[in-house]
Each structure stands twice: as C-alpha cells, then as structure tokens.
Amino acid sequence: MFTALTALISCLTLIVGSLAAFPDPLALSGDSFFVHDPSLVQRVSDGKYFVFTTHNKGGIITATNLAGPWTSVGSILPNNSTINLAGRDDIWAPDVSLHNGVYYAYYSVSTFGSQESAIGLATSPSMDPGTWTDLGQVFRSTTGDAYNAIDPNLVIDEGGSPVLTFGSFWSDIFQVDLGSNFQSTTSSPVQVSFNSTSPQPEEGSFVWKHGSFYYLFFSSGLCCGFSASSLPPAGNEYKVFVGRSSSAHGPFLDASGRDLRNTGGTLVLASHGNVYAPGGQSIFTDSKSGKDIFVYHYIPVNSPVPYSDTYASLGLNAINWSSGWPVLTSI
C-alpha cells in the first residue's frame, strides 16, 4: 500500500512539475487576439513594437509597450500580393527583419493542403501601413515537390549571406541560399529537419543566432481548426521544438545529440493551463529590457468559444539561455 501510494504521489509530482515547467505568457491588452504565426519587430527609430500576422493581408498590430495596449493598424499588402496564385489575397506567416536600414517581409501565398505555393517579399523603410512595396515571388513549389514553399524565415549565415528557411508538412523543413539582393535564390533546397512520423507535421521554422550557435525552432502537430467536442489526442496539437548547430546551414542536433533530420527535437513549449497548441514562433531582442523574447500564438482554453481559432492570441515569454538551450521564463 505504501509503495503504491508513493508511486502515485511520484507520478502526480512529475505531472504537476511538467505542467509548471512552462510559464504563462505575458498578460496583454488591446487587439492581441486572432493572431497566427506572429513576427514581432521593434522599430529602431523609436522602439515601437510591430507584430505581423497570418491573414488580414498580412495584418499589422502595434504597441508602444510590450504589454499593450495593442492596436490593429492595417496590413502589409492591402491590395493583395502580385504573385499569381490562389491565396494571393490572404497571405500567411510573414517574417519581418531589418537589414541595411530596410525592413524585409517574406510572406507565403498558398491554400490549405496545396503545394502550389510561393514565398514573396515586400520591403518598407518604416514598417508602417502604406509604406510596403511588394517585390513579388522569391521562390515557389509545385505539386510533387519534396517541400512546400510556405512559412519563410530569413537568417544571415556565418559568412554574412542570407539564407531562407521554409517548409510545411511533406518532407518538412528546407533551406535555400539567397543572393545579395535578398530576392534571388542561388542554390537548390536542402532538407534540414524531418519528422518520420506520418504525416510529417513540421512547419513554422525559425532560425536564431545566440552565442556561437544557430538554433532552429519549429512547430509540430495540428495547428488549428479545433473543436472542444473533438480535440486531437493529447500531445498531437501544436508544440515547439528546437535543435542547434554551429552553422546556419546545420546539421541541427537536439539536446540528446539527435539530428533534426532524424525526427530529433528538444521540446521548448507545449500546451499547459490556459495555453493550448502554442506555435508559429519567432524571437526578437527587446531593446528596453535587453532580453530575447519568444513570440508565438496559442489558443486560450477559457475564451468565449473554447479552443476557437477566432481567439488565437499573442503569446510572449522571455528566454533564459544559461544552459545553452532556450528555456522560457515569465517576462
């Protein structure tokens, strides 16, 4: 009896400890819901925060304080993308970063379940609505390719050259080198991460340089379209994993030494408490606090319509790198 009780207490302790391992996101005010695949950038000139999201033609939400109030102010491409593919009026997963005084927004044009997809590029001097110039297609995929050209992320490699990481399902995450104009590709796609468990649910890749390592984050599992009455088996919903490499091109290994191309990945964030299916991640360094901030969306369990995409919300946590691996903390 004592042994059984001790075992039960130990199991409960492990469960509670696991749930407590993930901190709650920062409490936000304003227009911080209906946010998917957020890219957060802090404007250099005045410290203003800009979040760019899937849908709403590349929705733009801004705030002067990280906690808000956040205000929806417009779109990257209010007149649609110039890329002639289905989905040009509903761009996905914009990835925004500053290079040489110009803000670059890589974005996706596609429809659900299709490989007829493209990655486009728009630029702006300030990130404000109405200042974005669409430069059109950078890279695309077609039916039968090993990859799907969506969910782009730009990183500068150890040689100072731009690299685009992308991919969703099919054979998961790939990279392609870009030219110095950030617009033309100079190599064929190379696979950098693969989940051998059908249906290969990896997407939303994001590469971040910290110290001497490049960290490749990706989301895995079901992202959206949930119903409170028919949720997927626990653990099959979105969650975030990571691997790292001394090169922006990989190979990326998880904390156990397993290659991400061989179903590797160290867990960074998963469902807990009011947070369900977190993913679509990015990172930025907050100039006000000096901290690296982990940015993601999640489905609030206690929203007016539980588990509904309509209430997908912006999640923000700080990152502790002291172990050499990203551990999320409260802000």
Buried (B, 14 or more C-beta within 10 A) or exposed (E): EEEEEEEEEEEEEEEEEEEEEBBEBBEBEBBBBBBBBBBBBBBEEEEBBBBBBBBBBBBBBBBEEBBBEBEBBBBBBEEBBBBEBEBBEBBBBBBBBEEEEEBBBBBBBBEEEBBBBBBBBBBBEBBBBEEBEBBBBBBBBEEEBBBBBBBBBBBBBEEEBBBBBBBBBBBBBBBBBBEEEBBEBEEEBBBBBBBEEEEBBBBBBBBBBBEEBBBBBBBBBBBBEBEEEEBEEEEEBBBBBBBBBEEBBBBBBBBEEBBBBEBBBBBBBBBBBBBBBBBBBBBBEBEEEEBBBBBBBBBBBEBEEBBBBEBBBBBBBBBEEEEEBBBBEEB
